[in-house]
């Protein structure tokens, strides 16, 4: 029955490209296996680029790490060197540097990454610094001594130190002030001024195991004697007695013999107590008899 409406054309049958066309399309579109291989290759290239970048950055990182460690100067090894009253001793360090300690002296040794540091806590020490890439620094109270290639003596005196240069040169610093000393020069504990000329013999005689006095005031001589004995040595409160001058060369192991010999060298008397203490007073004359007491 004709309803007057035009009927839609029948659907066309589905057609497929011939086999030759399919082969051509397969050549243009990568297969699944090819896609996987390309993905793996791309991943490997990315890894290679990251490794190359890391290798390029490694030297800079290493330099930064080394610089940071050098600046921090961490302690690698510590050691305490010490002598008892009346004792002297010598040490040779691993780098060839030599240290000699006087009686009743203590040095704290710190071998650091970039430096060799020695803290003189008490007494006196003589240093012969071996050349090396690590700096060589001695600290004693408010005094800092940096070796420039030398041999030098440091004696702790209260908050400061006496520094004597026997060879080469050192840089001595107190606070913000620095001074370079050369062989034959010295600084005293109370002032950062270079003394020039003959170093007092008594200042370095201890390195040969001696006490040397050359017109030394008795008060100063007694202080030196006291360093080598545990029991006290006291001097009577008499300015004239303290100003007496003592000369001579004595073995540090013969301190008691030196004390006993004082009345033969000076107008003094020596009294010994049972506990080992020694008191030195002025020798007096008995009126009208012309005899000493």
Residue, then its C-alpha position, 0 to 999 in steps of 0.5 A: x500500500x502506497x502511503x505517499x512517503x518516500x522509503x529510505x534507501x536500503x543500507x549499503x553493505x559494509x565493505x572492507x579494504x582489500x588485503x593490499x590496503x591493510x598491509x599498507x595501513x599496518x606499515x603506517x601504524x606501529x604495532x603494540x610491540x613496537x610501541x612497547x619497545x619505543x616506550x622502553x627506549x624513551x625511558x632508558x634515554x631519560x634515565x641516561x640524561x638524568x645520570x649524565x646530569x648527576x655526573x655533571x653536578x657531582x664535582x660541584x657537590x663534592x667541592x661544596x662538601x669538601x669546602x664545608x668540611x674544611x671550613x668546619x675543621x672537625x677534630x680527627x684525633x685528640x691527645x693529652x700530654x702532661x708532666x708531673x711536678x719536677x718532671x720533663x718529657x719530650x714527644x714526637x708527633x706523627x707528622x714529625x713535629x716535636x714537643x717538649x714539656x717543662x715541669x707541671x705542664x699540660x697540653x691538649x692536642x687536637x689533630x683536625x682536618x685542616x689544622x694542628x691545634x695545641x692548647x697549653x693549659x699550664x706550664x711551658x712547652x717548646x715546639x718544633x713544627x714540621x712543615x705540612x699542609x695543616x696549619x700549626x696553632x698553639x693557644x695559651x690563655x688569650x694568646x694565639x701563636x701560629x707557626x710560619x715555619x719555626x721553633x718556639x717556646x710558650x710559657x703560660x702566665x696567668x691569662x696570657x703567655x710568654x712567647x720566645x722564637x728560637x728559629x724562623x717566625x711566628x704570628x702572635x695574636x691577642x684579641x684583634x692585634x697580631x704581631x709577627x716575631x722572628x728568631x731572637x724576638x719574644x713577647x711578654x704575657x702582659x703586652x703584645x710588643x716585640x722584645x728584641x735582642x738576647x733572649x734571657x737565658x733563664x727563659x729557655x734553659x729548662x729545655x736543657x734541663x737547667x735553671x739559669x740565673x743571671x742576676x735574677x731577683x730572688x723573688x723570681x728565682x724562688x718562683x722558678x724553684x717552686x715549679x720543680x717541687x710540690x711542697x711550698x717555697x716561701x720568701x719572707x715579706x721583705x722587699x730588700x730580700x726579694x731584690x737580692x740577685x742570684x746567678x748560677x746554672x743549676x740542674x732542675x733535678x737538683x732543686x733541693x741542693x740549690x735551696x741548701x746552697x742559697x745561704x752560701x750565695x746570698x745573705x739568707x737563711x733557709x728553714x725546712x719544715x717536717x712536711x717539706x715546706x721551705x721558708x727563706x728569710x733574711x740572715x741577721x747579725x747578732x748585735x755586738x758579735x758580728x755573727x750571722x743568725 
